[in-house]
Amino acid sequence: MRTILITGGAGFIGSNLVRQLIRTEQYRVINVDKLTYAGNLFSLRDLESSPNYTFVQGDIGDGMLMLDLLHRYEVDGVMNLAAESHVDRSIGSPGDFVQTNVVGTYELLEATREYWQSLPEDKSASFRFIHISTDEVFGSLGDEGAFTESTPYSPNSPYSASKASSDHLVRAYHETFALPTITTHCSNNYGPYQFPEKLIPLIISKAADGKPLPVYGTGLNVRDWLHVEDHCTALRLIFESGRVGTTYNIGGGTEKSNLDVVHSICDTVDRLTSSGKKSSDQIEFVRDRPGHDFRYAIDSSKLSKELGWHPSVSFAEGIEATVKWYLSNQDWIESTRKHGYEGQRLGIDRNDGDDAAVITSSDMTDAAPNQNEDCTFEGVVFNKLGKYEDSRGWLIELFRNDEVPAGNEPVMAYMSQTLPGVSRGPHEHVDQSDLFGFFGPGDFRLYLWDSRKDSPTFGQRFTRIVGATNPQSVIVPPGVVHAYKNISLHPGIVFNAPNRLYAGHGKQEPVDEIRHEEADGSEYQLIDA
Ligand SMILES: Cc1cn([C@H]2C[C@H](O)[C@@H](COP(=O)(O)OP(=O)(O)O[C@H]3O[C@@H](C)C(=O)[C@@H](O)[C@H]3O)O2)c(=O)[nH]c1=O
């Protein structure tokens, strides 16, 4: 039985590939995944007891770990699926993509080369390094034509540029060190276990929830849809029989405009939920993605000719099965929400050049229903923070005592860093007012609950997304419970200037703070929307 090390095997394509390889009973699989936001062990729970399956949490960028695992499990091949993969996130946080997709692939190649060079002749000859890449490295097509294996690289997004860079490293390790590599380029995958930030799972879950369905620009952009099962079959064939030192394109042969895909999903959701509503009424044309590639299409004839592969899942049956899967796996969808992503729009507004975490204000309506409403809690005061920019940089005034409502005048100040997906609170003060400043880096979802029994808004909750893309100060008076969650991909900064000294003068008094997160069954839960 041959041993394959799969990187990124807790992700969408990775977990489907792991499942297919185990199902053949011809392979032992070592699955290494960093478990970032899109890595989800919930997707592999049915494999945990399989004797041919081992999971290791790890980062491909940890070369020592990768080398250790290659030796420890006497690996016969590596299939590299570990990657940041969402174009919109790459627009908001390109650095994460360079780190994982370029530096990570380099470290993995180095470890693999050292291991492979230590193998005896027979194992060395049959060893394979399969690098899974994307058709986006070829850029965008017009109305005609399709990508072939000789199409020149022309990446347009930080995501596709990072994948293109990783492809070139893989090629160089073959050309320079003779490492037996093969690179594949696929079109858009869909199917079970896809993180609901990508078009198809995102639209399915929003259609089912009766939320607006965000279509970028005109919706006429075209993608070639490949069911993930067909993609995994192709990868297995390429691992077994592909020609070393070459590349293979893997396409679904199903080109559709985004609007057509969204309508197909709506019709299927309506039919399967027999809700009587027309989900397509929820379609909203929102601001286009910066640098939005118009069309991808793949010519898979080389793969078909050499290895006899053809897509077997039609789009009609694939989309039906996929909608059914998401509708009946709500628990899996819930498990994807622990990192703070709940379907909000991702991607940066090029105009502000800010290191905006990921959200653009005009598309927030479905992220926090009351996003555009004013907060009517007495004493809560939001103030849009203005950024003064010049050639030296920028300045933001956080507060002025001639503007702060009397009684809230700050007596101290602090700043805090909060990691991605992490929340602070819910907290409440008996006597203290806070004056928070949210101006980035990072975006936060701010939660407020009015717990003042004599308040006309007693028992009400208010949420608002604040931070890099919506710089705000907010005064929170005593009795208003407050919490905030970093919904960005990187650490976020918050400023606070309370009107009371923490622990009183000389830190000699009890702290005025009720930490509701420490109370079992607290009514103050950070649920959203
Ligand atoms: C998320 C989303 C996308 N779109 C559009 C953008 C795009 O034209 C189409 C698909 O968007 P996605 O972000 O799902 O996928 P896409 O932009 O085609 O990119 C994907 O391409 C494949 C080849 C890969 O390599 C993946 O990693 C991924 O990068 O739908 C919307 O209109 N609304 C939305 O809310």
The ligand as a Tripos MOL2 file, in Angstrom:
@<TRIPOS>MOLECULE
LIG
   35    37     1     0     0
SMALL
NO_CHARGES

@<TRIPOS>ATOM
      1 C1        -18.3100   35.1160   -3.5380 C.3       1 LIG1
      2 C2        -18.9800   35.7070   -4.7310 C.ar      1 LIG1
      3 C3        -18.4520   35.5440   -6.0020 C.ar      1 LIG1
      4 N1        -19.0770   36.1100   -7.0820 N.ar      1 LIG1
      5 C4        -18.5230   35.8890   -8.4240 C.3       1 LIG1
      6 C5        -17.0450   36.1420   -8.5460 C.3       1 LIG1
      7 C6        -16.5930   35.1210   -9.5740 C.3       1 LIG1
      8 O1        -16.7720   35.6610  -10.9010 O.3       1 LIG1
      9 C7        -17.5710   33.9670   -9.4080 C.3       1 LIG1
     10 C8        -16.9440   32.8540   -8.5840 C.3       1 LIG1
     11 O2        -16.3960   33.4720   -7.4290 O.3       1 LIG1
     12 P1        -15.4980   32.5900   -6.4310 P.3       1 LIG1
     13 O3        -14.8790   33.5560   -5.4800 O.co2     1 LIG1
     14 O4        -16.3330   31.4940   -5.8940 O.co2     1 LIG1
     15 O5        -14.4380   31.9200   -7.3780 O.3       1 LIG1
     16 P2        -13.3810   32.6330   -8.3890 P.3       1 LIG1
     17 O6        -13.3710   34.0970   -8.2340 O.co2     1 LIG1
     18 O7        -13.6980   32.1550   -9.7460 O.co2     1 LIG1
     19 O8        -12.0220   32.0320   -7.9200 O.3       1 LIG1
     20 C9        -11.8970   30.6320   -7.7490 C.3       1 LIG1
     21 O9        -11.3540   30.1350   -8.9730 O.3       1 LIG1
     22 C10       -10.8250   28.8100   -8.8470 C.3       1 LIG1
     23 C11       -10.2410   28.3460  -10.1640 C.3       1 LIG1
     24 C12        -9.8240   28.7740   -7.7670 C.2       1 LIG1
     25 O10        -8.6370   28.6280   -7.9410 O.2       1 LIG1
     26 C13       -10.4090   29.1140   -6.4420 C.3       1 LIG1
     27 O11        -9.4010   29.0890   -5.4420 O.3       1 LIG1
     28 C14       -11.0200   30.4820   -6.5260 C.3       1 LIG1
     29 O12        -9.9460   31.4200   -6.5900 O.3       1 LIG1
     30 O13       -18.6850   34.5050   -8.6970 O.3       1 LIG1
     31 C15       -20.2550   36.8440   -6.9350 C.ar      1 LIG1
     32 O14       -20.8230   37.3430   -7.9110 O.2       1 LIG1
     33 N2        -20.7930   37.0070   -5.6910 N.ar      1 LIG1
     34 C16       -20.1810   36.4820   -4.5730 C.ar      1 LIG1
     35 O15       -20.6750   36.6960   -3.4500 O.2       1 LIG1
@<TRIPOS>BOND
     1     1     2 1
     2     2     3 ar
     3     2    34 ar
     4     3     4 ar
     5     4     5 1
     6     4    31 ar
     7     5     6 1
     8     5    30 1
     9     6     7 1
    10     7     8 1
    11     7     9 1
    12     9    10 1
    13     9    30 1
    14    10    11 1
    15    11    12 1
    16    12    13 2
    17    12    14 1
    18    12    15 1
    19    15    16 1
    20    16    17 2
    21    16    18 1
    22    16    19 1
    23    19    20 1
    24    20    21 1
    25    20    28 1
    26    21    22 1
    27    22    23 1
    28    22    24 1
    29    24    25 2
    30    24    26 1
    31    26    27 1
    32    26    28 1
    33    28    29 1
    34    31    32 2
    35    31    33 ar
    36    33    34 ar
    37    34    35 2
@<TRIPOS>SUBSTRUCTURE
     1 LIG1         1 GROUP 0 **** ****
